[in-house]
Amino acid sequence: MSIPYALDFTDEPAPEVWLAVPILEGRGADRQRRKWAKRCAEMRWELEPEGPRDKSQVKSLARMLEGFSEQFPQRIPMQHLFAYLPDLGRSPLPFFFYAAPSEGPVEQALDTLVQRNQPGAAQDPQIEDFTTDNLGKGRRSIRHFVPKGGEALCMSVNYGWRVDSYGIDLSMRTISDDLGWASANVDAFDAFARALRVVHPNDIAVD
């Protein structure tokens, strides 16, 4: 079922850190993706205090962003995608969003969204309440696991909310194999999540 919702913010996230990534399909998607990646790469480098050393750095970032926006939607169900890019020396960290119609008791739904009982965890997930003014009742988990077919331990940070005003259960999730770096950035993830709000797509201004 298609869920008519969009994401907006009460406090605009820093554009040098958080990039909204288009999910593009069909005719003309490649061209739109290239244009988006080029524009974002130029903007992102302009926000650096010293700017790019030369045009090759801008082109390199554009290629990375283009590949990023093409790669994940083909592998992971999602309706919205953001890239966390605080350091141009690192690859962007993806944040996936997916919403479904609210079903069943809220506590059970939130446990599912934050993968409380998902098989394969290396230990019990660290789960906390994460209710926000904008989204309502929620939870956040930090979960360590070895992905299927992999060897390295990974960490996922999983958020879930029951958004009563839209009748949806919303998840926000990221995965990293750099456990120390991801752990050190959880406060930034939390701040981004607290600024999120759900709106109708018609309420989003188009530049």
ZIJOWO-V441693 format. One record per residue. N is the residue number from 1. RES is the residue in three letters. PHI is phi in degrees with one decimal (none if undefined). Layout:
BEGIN
N;RES;PHI, N;RES;PHI
END
This chain:
BEGIN
1;MET;none, 2;SER;-78.3, 3;ILE;-106.0, 4;PRO;-80.0, 5;TYR;-145.0, 6;ALA;-135.7, 7;LEU;-109.3, 8;ASP;-136.7, 9;PHE;-138.6, 10;THR;-79.5, 11;ASP;-120.7, 12;GLU;-63.3, 13;PRO;-67.4, 14;ALA;-59.2, 15;PRO;-67.1, 16;GLU;-79.8, 17;VAL;-116.7, 18;TRP;-115.2, 19;LEU;-118.0, 20;ALA;-76.7, 21;VAL;-104.1, 22;PRO;-71.3, 23;ILE;-105.1, 24;LEU;-117.1, 25;GLU;-143.0, 26;GLY;82.3, 27;ARG;-63.7, 28;GLY;84.1, 29;ALA;-63.5, 30;ASP;-62.0, 31;ARG;-65.5, 32;GLN;-63.0, 33;ARG;-65.0, 34;ARG;-63.1, 35;LYS;-63.1, 36;TRP;-62.5, 37;ALA;-63.2, 38;LYS;-64.2, 39;ARG;-64.0, 40;CYS;-67.7, 41;ALA;-63.5, 42;GLU;-64.3, 43;MET;-63.6, 44;ARG;-64.1, 45;TRP;-71.2, 46;GLU;-62.7, 47;LEU;-82.7, 48;GLU;-76.3, 49;PRO;-54.0, 50;GLU;-100.4, 51;GLY;67.7, 52;PRO;-76.9, 53;ARG;-67.9, 54;ASP;-158.8, 55;LYS;-65.7, 56;SER;-65.1, 57;GLN;-68.3, 58;VAL;-65.6, 59;LYS;-65.1, 60;SER;-63.6, 61;LEU;-65.5, 62;ALA;-61.0, 63;ARG;-63.6, 64;MET;-64.7, 65;LEU;-66.8, 66;GLU;-62.5, 67;GLY;-64.9, 68;PHE;-60.7, 69;SER;-71.4, 70;GLU;-88.9, 71;GLN;-70.8, 72;PHE;-71.2, 73;PRO;-60.7, 74;GLN;-79.0, 75;ARG;-113.3, 76;ILE;-130.3, 77;PRO;-62.2, 78;MET;-161.1, 79;GLN;-116.9, 80;HIS;-142.3, 81;LEU;-141.4, 82;PHE;-124.2, 83;ALA;-114.6, 84;TYR;-97.1, 85;LEU;-137.5, 86;PRO;-76.9, 87;ASP;-135.6, 88;LEU;-70.3, 89;GLY;-85.0, 90;ARG;-118.4, 91;SER;-73.9, 92;PRO;-63.5, 93;LEU;-100.7, 94;PRO;-80.4, 95;PHE;-124.3, 96;PHE;-102.7, 97;PHE;-121.7, 98;TYR;-147.9, 99;ALA;-126.1, 100;ALA;-136.9, 101;PRO;-57.5, 102;SER;-59.9, 103;GLU;-142.2, 104;GLY;72.8, 105;PRO;-60.9, 106;VAL;-62.3, 107;GLU;-62.5, 108;GLN;-66.2, 109;ALA;-64.4, 110;LEU;-66.3, 111;ASP;-58.8, 112;THR;-66.0, 113;LEU;-62.3, 114;VAL;-97.5, 115;GLN;59.9, 116;ARG;-56.8, 117;ASN;-111.2, 118;GLN;-64.2, 119;PRO;-61.9, 120;GLY;98.4, 121;ALA;-70.0, 122;ALA;-74.6, 123;GLN;-160.4, 124;ASP;-61.6, 125;PRO;-61.8, 126;GLN;-85.9, 127;ILE;-118.1, 128;GLU;-133.5, 129;ASP;-64.1, 130;PHE;-143.2, 131;THR;-79.1, 132;THR;-123.4, 133;ASP;-61.8, 134;ASN;-83.9, 135;LEU;-105.8, 136;GLY;95.5, 137;LYS;-66.0, 138;GLY;-154.0, 139;ARG;-141.8, 140;ARG;-134.4, 141;SER;-127.1, 142;ILE;-116.8, 143;ARG;-128.2, 144;HIS;-107.4, 145;PHE;-160.0, 146;VAL;-105.7, 147;PRO;-65.3, 148;LYS;-57.0, 149;GLY;82.1, 150;GLY;-106.0, 151;GLU;-124.9, 152;ALA;-81.0, 153;LEU;-69.7, 154;CYS;-118.1, 155;MET;-129.0, 156;SER;-113.5, 157;VAL;-115.0, 158;ASN;-122.6, 159;TYR;-117.3, 160;GLY;-147.3, 161;TRP;-139.0, 162;ARG;-99.2, 163;VAL;-95.9, 164;ASP;-60.9, 165;SER;-64.6, 166;TYR;-114.1, 167;GLY;65.0, 168;ILE;-128.3, 169;ASP;-106.3, 170;LEU;-112.7, 171;SER;-117.1, 172;MET;-131.3, 173;ARG;-146.3, 174;THR;-138.6, 175;ILE;-137.3, 176;SER;-143.3, 177;ASP;-98.9, 178;ASP;-100.0, 179;LEU;-63.3, 180;GLY;-64.8, 181;TRP;-65.5, 182;ALA;-61.8, 183;SER;-60.7, 184;ALA;-70.0, 185;ASN;-106.2, 186;VAL;-60.5, 187;ASP;-60.7, 188;ALA;-68.0, 189;PHE;-62.8, 190;ASP;-62.3, 191;ALA;-63.3, 192;PHE;-61.5, 193;ALA;-63.7, 194;ARG;-68.8, 195;ALA;-83.5, 196;LEU;-70.1, 197;ARG;-143.1, 198;VAL;-97.7, 199;VAL;-135.5, 200;HIS;-76.3, 201;PRO;-53.0, 202;ASN;-68.7, 203;ASP;-90.5, 204;ILE;-90.0, 205;ALA;-73.1, 206;VAL;-103.5, 207;ASP;-70.3
END
